[in-house]
């Protein structure tokens, strides 16, 4: 089963228990203002160009079969809409200024890479984590990889925004050992403004997973001026409180805003729509942890 990916990252320690390999699926139904993986939002193959590395040699333009790369007055120019995803530019660039996001890989080829680190999974309690983008946006490919990993004795996790049909969630869930499930905002209008999508299916799918015994750890990105408000923390705690004693609800990770992916927007030829530093302070984070504790919910601050 083919999957369109934009990265496979080994030795991850933030994306589920133990040492893990993180498989990044391309395409996402949300368009969050603060997204740190903008190359994962579109389903299409994309070119990332690091202008600071480029020496404008024109080699990519001479090799590109579709005219996506060209030269104008001695400077490198990109017509991104013409990119076919062949990858010739990336292979040829002597400065490594070009990177292709959106390679298509078959399940056995992905599994082969994942299995290279099985000894680390076995000794650390780790495994594979499907992330993105959004793996639920490629449900057939995600399911095929999950089944293959489980058959190989590999623990599976999925990072997800939860925006999918109930049918998709129902088919995927039996093959996931733990969901790392985002709540970005509980208010419908605010969620729509910040992410471009309705949060009703997200909250409904989360409730279904928790009600039906699937292990879930909730993740909450916190962005100043967007969703880092005490009233919103209280609303999230109230929503989750009914599952506080369930063994399959393993608590909450608070993810403070970071700028690790901001440079990628320029490489994609896009503007960073948030347009500002939106860091939250330590006092707010500690207050949030305490508020969840008052509702009987374990919360931890996770910094990348």
N, C-alpha and C positions, 0 to 999 in steps of 0.2 A: 504494500500500500504506500503510495507516494505521499510525502509530507513536505510542505514548503517551510523551511527553517531559516533563521537568520544568525544562529550561533549555537554551538554546543560548548558549554563551559564546564571544565572539570574542577574538582576539588572545591566545590562550593560548601560553605558551612552555615549559610544563612537561610537556606531554602528547604527546611525540613530537618529531621534528626540526622545526626552523624555526618559523614563525608558523602557528598552527593555529586552526581553529574546533572547539570541543568540543561534541558533541551528547550530551546526557544522557538516556539511556533510563530509564524508570521500571520498578521491579520488580527484586528481587534474591533469589536463593535462599539467600544467606547473611544472618546477622543478627549482624554483628561488634559486640563490645562498644564499640569505639572509633569506629564509623562516623561520618564527617564529613559525609555526605550522607543523613541519616535520612529526608528526604522522598523519597529514591529507592528505599527498601526495599519499600514496598507498591506493588502494581500499581494500586491504586485512586487516584482523584483525591483530594487532601487540601487542607485549608485551613491555611495558616500565618497566625497572628494575632500581631502585635506589640503586646502590651498597653501598652507604654510610649508608643506613638503614638496609640492609640485614645482618642477623646474621648467615647465612649459616646453618640453622637448618635442611634443607632437606625435610621439610614438603611438599613443592610444588612438589618436585621430586617424592615423594611417592604417590601423588594423581593424577599427570598428566597422562591422559589416552593415550597420543600420544608420550610420551618421550621427549617433548619439554624442560622440566626441568630435570636436572640431577646433580649429585655430582661427583667431580673429586678431589681426594686428599683433601677431606674435604671442598672443595669450590663449590659454586653454579655455574653451567654452563647452558647456554641456547642455544638450537638448534631452532632458531626462525622459520625456515622453516617448522618445525613440528607442529606448533601451530594450533589448530583447532578452537580457539576462544571460548572454553567452559566456560572460566572464573573461573574455580575451583581454580586455583592458586591465583588469586586476592582475592577471598573470604576466602581462608585458611591462607594467609600470616599473621602471628602475628605482623610483623613489618611494615605492609603496604608498603612494598618495591616494590610490583608488581601492575601494573595497565594495564588493557586491553583497547586498543584503537580500537574501531570498533564494537560496539554493534548494533544489528539489532533491530529496533523498528517500530511498526506499527503507521500509522498516528493518530488513536484515542488516543494512549498512549502518543505520543508527544504532541498532542493538550491538553490533560488533564494537563500536566505539564505547558504548556504555559498559560492556562486559570487560573492557580493558582494566577497569578499576574495581572489579568485583571483590578483590581481596580487601580493599579499603572499606567497601560497604559492609562486608562481613565482620570486620574487626571493630567498626565504629557504630554499627547499627544504622548505616546510611542506605543509599539507594539512588534512584533516579527521580528527578522532579521535572514535570512538564510545566513550562511557563511560556512567556511570550512578551508582547502580543497576548493572545488569548488562545490556549489550546482547544477550548470548546468551539472556537470558530472553524476548526478543522476536525469535527467530531469523529469521522470515520478513521482518519489517520491517527488521531490521538488514541482511540480505542484499540486499534491494531497494535500500536506500540506498547500500550499498557498491558495488553494480553501477552505479548511476547516477553516483556520484562517479568511479569508474574510467573510465566512458565519457566523462566530461567532462574527463579528464586530471588528476584530483586525486589526490594521494598519500593513502593511507588507513592509519589506525592504529586499533587497538582496545585499550582498557583493559578487562581482564577478570579475573575471579576464576577462570575456567576450569571452573566447575561446570556441565557440560552433557554431553549424550550424545555419544559419539564421532561419530555421524551428523551432529549439528549442527556440530561442529568441522570435520568433513571437508567439509561444504558451504560453510562460511564461509571457511575458510583460504585458498583460492585468490584471494580478492578482498581480502585484507588485506596491505598492504605490510609492516607490522610490528605484532606483538603486544606490548603492555605488560602483562606477565603476573604476577599476584600470587602469591607464596608467603607465606602467613600463619603456617603452622606445619607442620613435617614429621611430628610425632607425631600419630597418628590421634585418640587420646583428647583431647589438648590442643586440637586443631583443632575437634573436635566441641563441646568445652566453650566455646571462645571465639567460635565462629561459628555453631554450631547445625547444621553440615553435615559430612559425611564428606569427607576430603581425598583419598581414593583416586582418584576420577575426575579431580580437579584435577591430581594428579601424573602420572596416566596420559596425560591430554591434553597436558600440557606436554612429556612425553617424546616423544609422537607428533609434535608440531609440530617439535621439534628434530631428531628422526630423519629427518623428511621434508623438510627444507630450508626450512622457513618461518622468516622472521626473527623473533627473539624477544629482547626485553630484559626481564629478570626484575625485578620490583619487590618490595621487602620492607618493609612497614610494621613499625616497631619500637616496641613499647609496653612500658614498664617494668612488670614484674610479670606480663606475659602471654607475650611471646615474645622479649624482649630479654635473652637469656642466651647466654653464650659456647658452651655445649654445643649450643644450637639453631643458632647461626651455623655451627658446625663441621658439624652434620648437613646443613645446606643446601649448604654448600660441597662436601661429599662427594657429595651427590646430583647436583650440577651438574657435577662435575669431568669426567665422561666426555665432555662436549660442549665443553670449554674451548678446543679447537682448531678448532671448527666456525665457519666464516665467518658462518653465520646466527645464532649465539649472540653477541649484542652486549654482554653483560655484565650487571651487577647495579646497580640503584639502591636505596640504603638510604634509606628515608623515615622520619625520626624523627617521633614523635608530635607532633601540634599540636592546638590547641583551637579551630580556626577554625569548626567547625560546631556547637559545643556549644550556642550560643544557639538553634539551630533546634529542639532538643528541646522547650523550653518553648513555642515558637510552635506546635508540633504537639500540645501538651497531653500530652507524654510525659516520662518520667524519663530522665536520662542514666545508663544502667546501669553504665558504668564508674565513675562517681561520684567521680573523683579525677584529679589531674594525674598523667600517666604519662610525663613527659618522660624521655628518655635523655640521659646526659651525653656530652660530646665525647670523653672518653677511651674510652668504650665504642665509639663510632662509629669512631674511628680504629683501635681494636683489631680491629673487625669488618672494616674495609677491608683491614688487613694479613693477617688470616686468610684472606680470599678470595684475596689475592695469593699466599699460600703454596700455594694449590691451582691457581695459574695462571689465576685468574678476575679480570677487571677489575671493580672496584666503585667507585661514586661515592656521595657523600652528597648528597641532593637535599632542600632545605628549601623548603617552601611558605610 
